[in-house]
Amino acid sequence: MNRVFNTWLGDLYRRHHRDLVRFAARLVGDRDGGEEVVQNAYLRLAGRPAQAAVIEHPKTYAFAATRTAAIDFTARRHAEWLYRVDIEEIDALAVTGDPEGALHHRRRIIRLAVLLNELPAACQTAFVMNKLEGRGHREIAGHLGVSVSMVEKHILRALIHCRDLMRDEA
């Protein structure tokens, strides 16, 4: 039965992947996010017990799984947004020409570096690659050799840690 399910899932992937990515991209707002959503939906489907014979409308089932994965993806993205450290705001202080503002800027950058050093190495790397270098979660996951979900957890942990302690300082 498991072999039948894997064949069924592979066939579903080959036939509908492009449509599912388009659908997911519309739900989450960008193609990279859409790819990640569809990947997560397939991973969930692959992790379920072999039920291929029971599913009457596999395409509809795949779209429903993708919609659910998109909701989860959007919730994670929203959580990251809530706990972000606004690097752009810190950078804006540096270009004002105000010596006191520039000093405050340097202190905040140093404080952020100290806070990041309190975190595990993978957490630091994920944060720096995403927030400072602008790399995507999938690229970071490949670099670190972890899942995209783990990258999201690392970034969220760093954001919460830095946000809370930077706020205490202000």
CORBELCOR-V448837 format. One record per residue. N is the residue number from 1. RES is the residue in three letters. SS is DSSP state (A for helix, B for strand, O for the rest). NEAR is the number of other C-alpha atoms within 10 Angstrom. D_CENTER is the distance of its C-alpha to the mean C-alpha in Angstrom with 2 decimals. Layout:
n res ss near d_center
N RES SS NEAR D_CENTER
N RES SS NEAR D_CENTER
//
This chain:
n res ss near d_center
1 MET O 11 33.62
2 ASN A 11 30.39
3 ARG A 9 31.33
4 VAL A 13 31.96
5 PHE A 18 28.57
6 ASN A 15 26.79
7 THR A 13 29.01
8 TRP A 16 28.29
9 LEU A 19 24.50
10 GLY A 13 24.84
11 ASP A 12 27.19
12 LEU A 15 24.91
13 TYR A 17 22.11
14 ARG A 9 24.64
15 ARG A 12 26.16
16 HIS A 14 23.36
17 HIS A 17 20.20
18 ARG A 13 20.78
19 ASP A 11 21.61
20 LEU A 24 18.63
21 VAL A 23 16.24
22 ARG A 15 18.35
23 PHE A 21 18.27
24 ALA A 27 14.52
25 ALA A 20 14.20
26 ARG A 14 16.81
27 LEU A 19 15.09
28 VAL A 18 11.73
29 GLY O 12 13.45
30 ASP O 13 12.59
31 ARG A 16 13.28
32 ASP A 15 10.29
33 GLY A 23 8.23
34 GLY A 24 11.45
35 GLU A 20 11.64
36 GLU A 21 8.47
37 VAL A 29 9.93
38 VAL A 27 13.28
39 GLN A 19 12.45
40 ASN A 21 11.26
41 ALA A 22 14.44
42 TYR A 20 16.60
43 LEU A 11 15.54
44 ARG A 13 16.53
45 LEU A 19 19.67
46 ALA A 14 20.53
47 GLY A 9 20.29
48 ARG O 9 22.80
49 PRO O 10 26.50
50 ALA O 17 28.34
51 GLN O 13 29.15
52 ALA O 16 29.63
53 ALA O 11 33.24
54 VAL O 8 32.50
55 ILE O 10 30.05
56 GLU O 9 32.31
57 HIS O 8 29.92
58 PRO A 16 27.14
59 LYS A 15 25.75
60 THR A 11 25.58
61 TYR A 13 24.03
62 ALA A 21 21.26
63 PHE A 19 20.63
64 ALA A 13 20.63
65 ALA A 20 18.10
66 THR A 26 15.85
67 ARG A 20 16.46
68 THR A 16 15.60
69 ALA A 22 12.26
70 ALA A 25 11.63
71 ILE A 16 12.78
72 ASP A 14 10.51
73 PHE A 21 7.36
74 THR A 17 9.22
75 ALA A 12 10.16
76 ARG A 16 6.93
77 ARG A 15 6.37
78 HIS A 12 10.06
79 ALA A 14 10.13
80 GLU A 19 8.26
81 TRP A 13 10.82
82 LEU A 13 13.58
83 TYR O 18 13.29
84 ARG O 19 12.84
85 VAL O 21 15.70
86 ASP O 12 17.19
87 ILE A 13 17.85
88 GLU A 10 19.52
89 GLU A 10 21.93
90 ILE A 17 22.93
91 ASP A 15 23.51
92 ALA A 12 25.60
93 LEU A 18 27.95
94 ALA A 17 28.90
95 VAL O 12 30.36
96 THR O 11 32.52
97 GLY O 9 35.51
98 ASP O 11 36.08
99 PRO A 12 36.95
100 GLU A 12 36.07
101 GLY A 16 32.68
102 ALA A 18 32.10
103 LEU A 13 33.06
104 HIS A 15 30.74
105 HIS A 19 27.94
106 ARG A 16 28.76
107 ARG A 12 28.91
108 ARG A 18 25.45
109 ILE A 15 24.00
110 ILE A 12 25.99
111 ARG A 16 24.91
112 LEU A 18 21.21
113 ALA A 13 22.01
114 VAL A 12 23.96
115 LEU A 17 21.30
116 LEU A 20 18.73
117 ASN A 12 21.57
118 GLU O 13 21.83
119 LEU O 16 18.51
120 PRO O 11 18.28
121 ALA A 12 18.03
122 ALA A 16 14.73
123 CYS A 23 13.16
124 GLN A 20 15.07
125 THR A 20 14.18
126 ALA A 28 10.39
127 PHE A 24 11.06
128 VAL A 17 13.78
129 MET A 17 12.24
130 ASN A 18 9.38
131 LYS A 18 11.63
132 LEU A 11 14.96
133 GLU O 10 14.76
134 GLY O 10 12.23
135 ARG O 14 10.65
136 GLY O 16 7.65
137 HIS A 22 5.16
138 ARG A 19 7.96
139 GLU A 15 10.60
140 ILE A 23 9.75
141 ALA A 17 9.73
142 GLY A 12 13.01
143 HIS A 12 14.39
144 LEU A 16 13.98
145 GLY O 11 14.92
146 VAL O 13 12.41
147 SER O 14 10.12
148 VAL A 20 6.48
149 SER A 15 6.70
150 MET A 18 8.69
151 VAL A 26 6.66
152 GLU A 23 4.42
153 LYS A 16 8.12
154 HIS A 20 9.59
155 ILE A 25 8.09
156 LEU A 23 8.95
157 ARG A 18 12.20
158 ALA A 26 13.06
159 LEU A 23 12.59
160 ILE A 17 14.75
161 HIS A 19 17.18
162 CYS A 23 17.76
163 ARG A 19 17.95
164 ASP A 13 20.44
165 LEU A 13 22.57
166 MET A 15 22.61
167 ARG A 9 23.71
168 ASP A 8 26.42
169 GLU A 9 27.74
170 ALA O 6 28.11
//
